Amino acid sequence: MNIERWLPLAGWLRSYNRKQLSRDALAAVIVTLMLVPQALAYALLAGLPPEMGLYASMLPLVLYAIFGNSASLAVGPVAVAALMTASALSNFATPGSPEYIGAALVLAALSGLILISMGVLRLGFLVNFLSHPVISGFITASGILIAISQLKHILGVEASGHNVIDLLGALLSQWQQINITTLLIGLGVWAFLLVCRKRLNSWLTTIGVSASTAGLIVKATPISAVIVTTFLAWELNLDQLGVALVGAVPSGLPALALPSLDQSLWLGLLPAALLISLVGFVESISVAQTLAAKRRQRINPNQELIALGMANLGAGVSGGSPVSGGFSRSVVNFEAGAATPLAGAFTALGIVLSTLLLTDLLAFLPTATLAATIIVAVGTLIDLPAVKRTWQYSRSDGLAMVATLLLTLLHSVELGIISGVVLSLGLHLYRTSQPHSAVVGRVPGTEHFRNVKRHQVETDEQLAMLRIDESLYFANARYLEDTVMALAARSPSIKHIVLTCQAVNVIDASALESLEAINARLNDAGAKLHLAEVKGPVMDRLQNTDFCRELTGQVFFTTFDAWQALAHPTKTNTPLLPKQLKETTSCKSDTPR
């Protein structure tokens, strides 16, 4: 069991059979056809030689197959990681230079070590600090940035920058240098891929091709664009017309070697490596869990941290760049029927064969083709309608999402995601520092208690029952004191205040001190403090505290028990809210509380 825990391969390999082998091999062939142009394109996006994209698709995939527990996740170079790599490394060296390449290897290895450490220490929960709106805003902005950054290859001009303003300014300043032949190739490939993505599936199904096969064919169309444009560039000598080509790609396999051990470089890249690790893991685990759920399989997040860490470490020692799980390739892998992580190892074998046999042909591949491939691929990352949906549902989440998106676009990817995380945490602390609470009364003839402002309920002038809808901790401890004492001050006739704690999962030391202060102040005012519906783990911690020993009131098992012991109802209140708010909602939920 211990071996399988750290090495999932040891578990599923025992029952591996010929049927699974055929499924994995078929999936690997299809994913290889998709990965070859993507690997070259994402290396280009990261400012690295094209062969590094291929190298990042060999050993990392084998290592993930050994340590990973997702049968469908396709690991390798991805657009967002490539963008973050380019942004991080541009501060250290000139793109494409030996120093830049060396820094890329350090970045991959450092990301791998961070992920492995998090997995061993079971720190997968830390990614929860990257809220979905922040990640969504960041990925949308990254998709826009990536698309704009590739326009220089479509236009055949030189332009650089870390944000939209710099990139657009550089592109506009070069408009007179546009290469028409390059532009035609780029627009032609872009239009072809777009039409295939939107129309080819329906065309194929109308002539009798199954829906699953048609979908896989559509996903593999970029390889046909690569073949056609490479042939045209070779046959027509397009490089003599100013069309930029990939150029010579080494045909050998990468040599295994440790990256630079320059301490200052490692320390300088540490923040970027941490961000790339976290974003890559969030993206990977989301895809893996979504696909696993369709087959009723389970993904262990901490094991995924180790597997992705080993993949990145493998990239660092084999000449690759940071890797993570790709959404589109993983979906293709799933739809092609990949049965085990071994499909990734077979894909790595396909990349090895491509590197050994096809590199002479890839030298004639126009960079405009790769740029168009990237632009179409990142189109799935851009989800601007999500900004409106999030803003309408939650202004605070919407604010974090918009801030992340705008700062990523207008400043840098690092500032965008860091500010989004900080803003999310700040807004969370603000929300929980003022928890929702409600004075509740008994619904006549029942054991249910509801908000007196929303329902017609029984109340007692000498009893106030306050429902706290949040765990109690340092950020809201003082707010709780103010709320309870304000409640006592509003009605001098109150003799008992009951805190109903069904939503309280934690009471930390600061909140405990506040409860002690509330208890003492109410006692001085001639009132008693009671608790009801305290959860077992919370009660276990309160049991041997001074608060429990000095509590002037009692701890009741249920709110109804407290009502029976303390209440002498004299009236039924009239709720203050409009009558329609008491109606059942369209989500078929219970009456609003």
N, C-alpha and C positions, 0 to 999 in steps of 0.2 A: 504494500500500500504506500509506503514511503517513497519507493522508486517511482510509482505511478504519479504520486503527488508532484514530484519535481520533474519527471520525465513522462508526460502523457503518452508519448510514442510507445512506451513499454506496455501500456494498457491495450490500445486498439490494435497494435500490430499482431497480437496473438491470434485474433480472429479475422485477420485480413485475408480476403479471398479473391478469386479471379474476377468476379463480377465487380468488386470495388476497384480492382486494378484497372479494368477497362473504363470505368466511369472516370477515375482520376486521370487516366491517360488522355481521354477525349477532352476533358475540361482543360488539361494542361496545353494541348495543341491550340485550342481556341484562345485561351488567355495569353499564350505566347505571341500569337498573331496580333493581339491587341497591345501587348506590353512592349514589343520592340519599338514601334514609333513613339509610344509614350515615354519610354525610358530615354530615348534620344532627345525628345522634346523637353522633358523636365530637367535634364542635364543642361540643356541650352538655357532654360529659364533660370537655373541656379547659377549661371555664369561659369559652368564647368565644361571641360571637353566632353563630347558626346559619348565616348566610350565609358565614362564614369557612370552614366545612367545604366549602361549594360552591366557593368561590374556590380552596381547596387542591386541588380536583379538576379544574382547568382548565389553566393554564399548566404546572404541574408534570408533568402527563401528556404534554403536547406535547413538553416538553424531554426527558423520558425516552424518548419515541419516537425522538427525534433521536440521542441519545447512548447509549441502552441497547442491550444485545445479547441480551436475553431476549424471545422472542416471546410468552411467556405471563404474565410478571410484571405484575400490576395495581397500579400505584403510586397512592397517595392517603392520606387520613387512615386511621389504624389505632388500635385500642384502646390498645395499650401506649404508643405515642408520645403519644396524647392524655393518658393518665394521667400520664406523666412530664412532659409540658408543664404540666399543672395543678399538679403538685407543685413544679416549678421556679419557676413564675411567682407562686405564692401568697406567696412570700417577698418579692416586689417591689411588688405592687399588689393591689387588690381585684378579684376575678374580674368580668369584664365592663366594667371601667372603661377609659377611654381609655389610661391608663398600662399597664394589663394587656394590652390589644390591641397597643399599641406594642411591649411586651416580647416578645409572641408573634412578631411579625414579625422582631425582632432574633434571637430564638432560632432561627427557621427559617433565616434568612440565615446565621447563624453556623454552624449544623449543616451547611449546604451548603458553606460555605468549608472547613470541616474535612474533609469527605468528598472534595471536589475536591483538596485538598492531599495527602491520603493517596493518592488515585489517581494523581496526577502523580508523586509520590515513590515509588510502588509499595510502599506500606506496608500493603497488605491483610493481610499476615501478622500484624499486630498484633491482629486480632480473634481469633487463636488463643489469646490469653490469656483469652478468655471461654470457659471450658470448657462443654461441653454440659450437665453437671449443674447448673452455676451458671445458665446461661440457662434451662434447664428449670424450675428452682426459682423463678427470678425471674418467668418468664411465668406459672407456676401461681399464685404469690402475687399477681401483678398481676391475673390473671383474677378471683380471689376479692375483691380490693380493689375492682375495678371494679364487680363485681356488687353488693357491699354499698353502694358509693357511690351506686348508682342506685335503691336502695330508697326514698330520700327522695322521688323523683319518682313512684314507684309508690304511696306512702302519702300524697303531697300535703302533706309537712311540710318544714320547713327544718332541715337538718343538715349539718354540715361536719366535716372532720378529715382528717389525713394518714395515719392508720393504722386498723386494725380496732377498736382499743380506743376511740379518739376517735369514730369513726363510729357504732359500736354504742351508745356512751353517749349521743351526741346523738340517735339515733333513739329510744332508750328514753325519753328525757326528753320526747319530743314525742308519745308514743303517744295522748294524749288529743286531739291536734289532727288526727288522721287524717281525710282527706276520703274518705268512702265511695264517692262517684261516681268519683273518681280511682282509688281502689283497685280498683274493679270493672273499669275500663278497663284498668288495668295488668295485673291478673291475667288478664283475658280475652284480651288480646293475647299475654301470655306463654304461656298454655295453648294458644292457637291455633297459635302458632309452634312450640311444642314438639311438639304432635300432628302438625303438618305435617312436621316434621323426622324424626319417628320412624315415622310411619304413611303419610304421603301417597305416598311413593315406591312402596311395595308396593301401595297401592290403585290407583295409576295403571298400574302394570305389569300388574295383573290384568285391566284393561279394554283392554289391548292397546297402551298407550303404550310406546314404546321406553325402555329403561333410561336412556340418555343424556338423552333429552328429559325424562323424569320427574325426573331429578336436577336439571336446569336449572330446571324449574318449581318444585321445592321451594326452591331457592336464591332464587328471585324472590318467594316468598310474603310477605316483609316489606312489599313495595310494596302488596299488597292490604290488609294491616292498616292501612297509612297512609291509603289511600283511604277505607276504611270508617269509621275513627275520625274522620278529618277531616270527612267528610260528617255524621256524627252530631253532632260538636261544633258545626258550622255550623247544622244543622237544629234542634237542641234547645237552642241557646244555652247550652252546658255551662259556658262561662266564668262565667255568672251563678250557677252552683252551686259555684263555687270551683275548677273544673278549670283548671289552668295550661296555657296554650296557647303555642305557639312565638311567636306575635305577628307583627308586620309584618316581612317580609323584603325588603330592597331588591331591586328587579327588574333594576337595571342591572348591567353588567359591572364588575369591579374596576378601579380606576385603578392604573396602574403608578407606583410611587414608591419611593424609597429608604427603608429603615427608619431609625429614629433612629440618629444617629451618636454618641450619648452614650457616651464611653469607659468610664465607670464601669459603665454598664449592660452593655456588651459583656463587660467583664472579669468582672463578677458572674455572668453567664450562661454563661461559658466552660465550667466543670465540667459543668453540666447539658447543655450542647450536645454536649460530648464523649461523655457517656454515651448520650444519645439517638442520636447518630450511630452509635456502635459497636453498640448493641443493634438499631437499625433495620437496619443493614447485615447483621448476622448473621442476622436474621430474613429479610431479603430474599434474600440469597445462598443461604440454605438452601432456600427455596421455589423460586428460579429454577433452581438446579442439579438439584433433584429432578425438576421438570417437564421440564427440558431433556434429562435422561437418558432419559426415556421416548421422546423423539424422536431420540435419539442426536445431540444437539446439544451444543455446548461453550459454557460461560459463562466470560468473562474477568473475574475478580474485581476487578482494578484498573480496568477499564473500567466495571464496575458502580458502583464508588466514585464515579467521575466523573459517571456518569449520575444516580445518586441525589443527588449533591451539586448538580448543576444543577437537579434537580427541587426540592430544598429551597430553593436560592437563588431559583428562580422563585416559590416560595410566599412567600418573604420580601419580594419586590418587588411581589407582586400581591395582598396582603391575606390570605394563607393562613397555616396553621400547619405545623409539621414533618410530613413525610410519609415513608412507606417502602412496601415491598411488602406487600400484605395477603395472608394465606394463603388465606382462603375465596374472595376475589374472584379471585385468581390461578388457583385450581383451576377456578372457573367459567369464566374466560377460556380456560383450556386445554381444558376439556370442550366449550366452545362452538365450538372449532376455530380460535381466533386463530392466524393464520399468521405475522404479523410484529408488531413493536412498534407499527406504525401503528394497531393495534386500540385502543391507549391513546389516541392522538390522536382517533380517532373517538368514544371514550368521553367525552373532554373536550368535543367538539362537542355530544354529548348533554346533558352537564351545563350547557353554555352555553344550549341551548334550554330546558332545564328552568328555569334561573334567569330567563330572559326571559319565559317563558309561565306558569309554575306558582306563582310566589311568592305571588300573592294568595290562592291556595287553601291554601298551606302555612301561612299565618298562623293557620288554624284547627286545625292539627295539635296534639293533646295531647302534652305532654312525656312523659306516662306511656307513650305508644306508643313513643317513641324509647327510653325507659329499658328497656322490656321487650325491644325489639329488641337493645339492647346486652347485656342479661343473657343472652339466648339465644345471641348471637354469641360471647361470651367463654366460654361453656360448653365450647367446643372447646379453649380454652387451658388449662383446668384438668386436670392429669394427676397426681392424688395417688398412684395406683398406681406411678408412676415412682419415687417416693421409696423405696418398699419394694424395688423391683427394683434400684435403684442401691445402696442400703444393703447388700443381700445380696451383691452382686457386689464392691463395693469400699467399705469403711468410710470411707476418706478422701474419696472422691468423694461418698459419701452424706452425710458430715459437712458438706462444702461446700454441698451442695444444701439440706440442712435448715437450715443457718445462713442461707443466702440467703433461703429461704422465710420463716422465722420473723422475721428482722430486717426484711424488706420488709413483712410483715403488721403487726408490732408497733411498728415505728419509722417507717421511711420508705423509699421506693423507692431513693433515692440510697444510703443506708447499706447497704441490702440487697445491691445489686449490687456496690458497692465492697468490702464485707466478703467477699462470695463470691469475687471475683477475688483479693483479697489472700490469703484462706485457701487457695484452689486453688494459687496460686503457692508459698505457704509449704509446703503439703503436698507439692507436687512437688519442691521443693528438699530437703525432709526425706527423701523416698523415694530420690531420686537421690544424696543425700549418703551413703547406706549401700547401695550397689549390691549386687545379688545376685552372688555368686561361688561357684564350686564347684571342688573338686579333682577332676580327671577322670582316668580310666584307659582303657586300650584294651579295647574289646570283642574277646574272643579271636577270632583269625582274620580280622579286618576292619581297615579303616582308620578306623573310627569310635571316638569317645571320648565317654564318658558319666560322669555324676556317680558317684563311688565310693560314695556313701551310698544310691544308688537301684538300682545295677546290679552284677552280677558282672563285674568287669573286671580286667585285668592291671595291676599296679602295680610300682613299683621303689622300694626303700628309699632309694636315692640321688637319686631324681628326683621332683619334685613339679610337676604341671602344673595351673595355676590358670586357670580360665576366668572372664574378667571380662564380666559381662552388662550393661554400661552404658558410655557414653562417659565419658571421664575429664576432669574440669574442676575448678575451684577448690573446689566444694562437697564433692567426694568424694576430693580428692587426699590429705588426711591419713588418711582411712579406708583408702585403698589401702595406704599405708605400714604402718599398723597391721596390716592383714590379712596382708600378705606377711611381715612380720617375725614375726608370731605363728605363721605356718606354719613358718618356719625354726626358731623356738625350740622347737616341739613335737617336732622330730626332728633331733637333732644329726648324724645320718648323711646328711642331705640335702646333696648337692654341687651340684645343678642345680635351679633354679626357672624354669619356662617360663610366661610369661604368654600365654595364647592370646587373641587380640584380635579374633575374628571379629565381635563385637558392638560394637566400639569404632569410632565414626565420627569422633570428635574427641578430640584431646589438646591442652588449652590450656596456657598458660605455667605455671600453677600445678601442673598434673599433670606437666608435663615436669620441673619442679624436684623433685617427689616421686619420679619415676622415677630421676633422678640420685642422689637420696639413698638410694633402695633399692639401686641398683647399688653405691654406695660401701659401704654397711653390709654387704651380702651378701659383698662382696669382703673386707672386714675379718674376716668370720666364716668365710672359706674356702669360699664358695659362689659360683656364677656365675649371673647373670641372663640369661635368653634371652627372645626374643619370637617369636611364631608367628602366621601368618595376619593380618599387619598389612595393612590396606587401602591401596590405592595413594595416595589423597589424603593419608592420615595419614602414610604413609612418605615422601611428597614433602616434608612439613614437617619430619620428623625427620632427613632425609638429611644436612643440613649443620649439625647441632647438636653441641654438646660431648657430649651424651648418647650419640649414635651413635658418636662417635670413642672414647669411654671405656668403652663397653659391654664388660663382661668376657666375655659369651657371644656368641651369634650371633642373627641374625634368620632364622628358618626360613620357607619358603614355606607349608608346611602343618604341622599338629600331628603328622601321621604322620611327616613328615621329621624333626621334633625327636625323636620316639620312637625312630626307627631309629638316629639318631646318638648318643643319650644313654642309652637304656634297656638294662638287663639284667634283665628281669623274673624275679622269684624266686617270686612267688605270685599267686594270684587271690583278691581280697578277698571278704568276705561282706557284702552291703549291710546297712545298719542299719535301713532302713525296712521296714514290713510287706510281705509278698509281693504283696498285692493292689494296691499302688501301682505295681507294674510292669506291671499289665494295661493293654491298650489302652483308651483312654477312649471314652465314648459319642459324642464328636465325631469319631470315626474318625481321630484324630491318631496320630502316631508315639508310641512309648513315652515316658513323661514323662522329661525330662532332669534 
